[in-house]
């Protein structure tokens, strides 16, 4: 059965429900590749503009599978990681990382790790 749900959601709201676990296998970070400097510059400029002007920034869709209350994104892993890092940094600078509810929400974003790394 194909269960497809499409909805517009903020990253913070996205972290309310499932735990997001980035799979072990993922592509290289596109904006970090050599020859992609203009792509990286535009992405960072768009992020900064959106933050400075309190405007919505659409970052395309994220899709994946959901099992046992865990969302495993197949596409959008890099965007989600970027948003997590941005949110964490802003919360850190605002002194909000002492709030247990905020910290718990940040902990809902994780990476699948190899057994040797966990050990």
C-alpha positions as CSV (number, residue, x, y, z in Angstrom):
1,X,0.0,0.0,0.0
2,X,1.3,3.4,-0.9
3,X,0.6,6.0,1.8
4,X,1.6,9.4,0.6
5,X,1.1,12.6,2.6
6,X,2.2,16.0,1.5
7,X,2.0,19.0,3.7
8,X,3.9,22.3,4.2
9,X,5.6,22.4,7.6
10,X,8.3,24.3,9.4
11,X,11.3,22.4,10.6
12,X,10.5,23.0,14.3
13,X,7.0,21.6,13.8
14,X,8.5,18.7,11.8
15,X,10.4,17.6,14.9
16,X,7.2,17.4,17.0
17,X,6.0,14.0,15.9
18,X,8.4,11.3,14.7
19,X,12.0,10.9,15.5
20,X,14.0,11.6,12.3
21,X,16.8,9.2,11.7
22,X,19.2,9.9,8.8
23,X,20.2,6.6,7.2
24,X,23.8,5.4,7.2
25,X,24.1,5.7,3.4
26,X,23.8,9.2,2.0
27,X,25.2,11.2,-0.9
28,X,28.0,13.8,-0.6
29,X,26.7,17.1,0.6
30,X,25.9,18.9,-2.7
31,X,26.7,22.4,-1.5
32,X,30.1,21.3,-0.3
33,X,31.3,19.9,-3.6
34,X,34.1,21.6,-5.6
35,X,32.6,23.6,-8.4
36,X,29.4,24.3,-6.5
37,X,30.5,27.5,-4.9
38,X,27.7,29.6,-6.6
39,X,25.1,27.0,-5.4
40,X,26.4,27.3,-1.8
41,X,26.6,31.1,-1.9
42,X,23.0,31.3,-3.2
43,X,21.7,28.8,-0.6
44,X,23.4,30.7,2.3
45,X,22.2,34.1,0.9
46,X,18.7,32.8,0.7
47,X,18.8,31.4,4.3
48,X,20.2,34.7,5.6
49,X,17.7,36.8,3.8
50,X,14.8,34.7,5.1
51,X,16.1,35.0,8.7
52,X,16.8,38.7,8.4
53,X,13.4,39.5,6.9
54,X,11.3,36.9,8.7
55,X,10.1,35.5,5.4
56,X,9.2,32.0,4.4
57,X,11.8,30.0,2.5
58,X,10.7,26.9,0.7
59,X,13.4,24.2,0.6
60,X,11.5,21.7,-1.5
61,X,10.1,18.5,-0.2
62,X,11.4,15.7,2.0
63,X,10.4,12.2,1.5
64,X,11.1,8.9,3.0
65,X,9.6,6.0,5.0
66,X,8.1,5.9,8.4
67,X,8.5,2.8,10.6
68,X,8.1,2.4,14.4
69,X,7.6,6.1,14.8
70,X,10.9,6.9,13.0
71,X,11.0,8.9,9.8
72,X,13.9,7.8,7.6
73,X,14.3,10.5,4.9
74,X,15.5,9.2,1.5
75,X,15.6,12.7,0.0
76,X,16.1,15.9,2.0
77,X,18.7,14.6,4.4
78,X,21.1,17.5,3.8
79,X,18.4,20.2,4.0
80,X,17.2,18.7,7.3
81,X,20.7,18.6,8.7
82,X,21.3,22.2,7.7
83,X,18.0,23.3,9.4
84,X,18.8,21.3,12.5
85,X,22.2,23.0,12.8
86,X,20.7,26.4,12.2
87,X,18.0,25.9,14.8
88,X,20.5,24.5,17.3
89,X,22.9,27.5,16.8
90,X,20.1,30.0,17.2
91,X,18.8,28.3,20.3
92,X,22.3,28.1,21.7
93,X,22.9,31.9,21.1
94,X,19.5,32.7,22.6
95,X,20.3,30.7,25.8
96,X,17.4,28.3,25.1
97,X,19.4,25.0,25.5
98,X,18.6,25.0,29.2
99,X,15.0,24.3,28.4
100,X,14.4,20.5,28.6
101,X,11.5,20.6,26.1
102,X,13.7,22.3,23.5
103,X,16.6,20.0,24.1
104,X,14.3,16.9,23.9
105,X,13.0,18.1,20.6
106,X,16.5,18.5,19.2
107,X,17.3,15.0,20.3
108,X,14.5,13.7,18.0
109,X,16.9,14.2,15.1
110,X,19.5,11.5,14.9
111,X,21.8,9.6,12.5
112,X,21.8,5.9,12.1
113,X,25.3,4.8,13.0
114,X,27.4,1.7,12.4
115,X,27.6,-0.8,15.2
116,X,31.3,-0.1,15.6
117,X,30.7,3.6,16.0
118,X,28.0,3.0,18.7
119,X,30.3,0.7,20.6
